[in-house]
Amino acid sequence: MLHLQNFVNGTFQAPTSGAYLPNINPATGEVYSQIPDSDERDVQAAVEAAQAAFPAWAALSAEKRGRFLIKLSELIDRDLERLAEAETTDNGKPLSLSRTVDIPRASSNLYFFGTGVQHFASEAHHMEGVAVNYTVRKPLGVVACISPWNLPLYLFTWKIAPALAAGNCVVAKPSEITPYTAHLLAELCVEAGLPAGVLNIVHGTGPKVGAAMCEHPEVKAISFTGGTQTGKTIARATAPMFKKLSLELGGKNATVIFADCDFEKTVATAVQAAFANQGQICLCGSRILVERSLYARFKAAFLEKVENLTVGDPLEAGSNMGALVSAAHLQKVQQYIALAQEEGGTLLTGGERVHLQGRCANGYFLQPTVFENLPHTCRTNTEEIFGPVVTLMPFDTEEEALTYANHTQYGLAASVWTQDLTRAHRVAHALQAGIVWVNTWLLRDLRTPFGGTKQSGVGREGGWEALRFFTEPQNVCVKL
Ligand code: NAD
């Protein structure tokens, strides 16, 4: 059986403990590989390797560093099929999604920052006739990148690329639930000739490996994407050490639909926003708010489309939805379905586990599930489910829609559907969310600030925001 290895100082290494954890294919329920059950000793070795590599890496020109990242992006493009299959095997998502979204985006992340860093400049502030200030942006040193299971290589590279481009050396940990493509990326780093120790990947659990990375005194910044509770743990552990933190956390996003929307486009995208990646995207629109005059028509059209979604073997081209990522996560989502019923919700469609035939007979499949008749204040409507479960809610006025949309501790994303230009802007500005889409969803420009407000996170990723996060500004004031 395949045993993944840590990637430390440019070499593949077994965990110091000698212990491994099973890695399960969620579409079949079978253990198909073993991953290192690493601990603080492996983190220590990785930090030391990163520290040793840092001076030479930081001294390279931005162009030279950028070229390594561009090379990696080209290797990802070359290996698209292999990486897409690996992602689907690890995560359960449809192969079509891995092939068209996850892996191409991983390549784009590396390409984007590999080229972008060459245009990264710092500011100068001229005090007329008195002095000139200029800002030097220095890499931080060793930084940690910790990513979740829902978009494995996509989010792993989204962190690593700007960290490396800015001149830092990285100790990274993919989710222990989906470690495979990070392992394959390490192989590509060797092929790309990335200097040893510049990127180190330590596999294992959050409480052991992730915590050791965050608490290590030589790790200067942590870029984390994952759950809000884990974000709180990291913030608590690192606050006394004054580390820089970028936290991209949970969401409970609203899709706000007005009666004057482009109906067909709205229904089609609302379905996609609800159930793409089995509803396991932090940006998924899980609360669908519809103006009352359109509610009945929207509900009928939405349910028709949802019932036409095919839940199936993620390797089959016709599958719109694959497996949930793990047995534990399936159980969590099922508990929310039970909760929605306890809270008085009306189940409109779905709610049941899907039992497939053949190789996927033991996979973690769930029907796309839609509820209505739940108050905007209930747990189902305020807590992150992170699965294929959504609610429909009618509203009468714009104010009411905003009250519903903003009634959650999260503030990651939202989408607004209307043909009224003024209203679109007004509502967008009043939504408590870091990202608002108008008449679209998940359209991404990598230059824009990405992240959430409230309990959805601290800081922003993307573009200059990420390069600024991964650098320390120093002002030099020169008297004229
Ligand atoms: P998680 O918080 O359980 O794990 C994320 C990562 O953190 C994993 O690598 C895990 O091993 C590690 N980790 C766990 N405990 C740790 C600790 N004490 N110290 C350091 N690291 C630790 O999240 P998950 O279940 O993998 O992912 C799902 C969550 O991620 C959802 O809440 C989702 O909304 C969120 N998410 C947010 C974004 C965003 O951009 N805002 C994007 C994707 C996913």
Residues whose N, C-alpha, C, O or C-beta is under 5 A from the ligand:
A	BS01	NAD	I146 S147 P148 W149 K173 P174 S175 E176 G204 T205 G206 P207 G210 A211 T225 G226 G227 T228 T230 T233 E248 L249 G250 G251 C282 S456
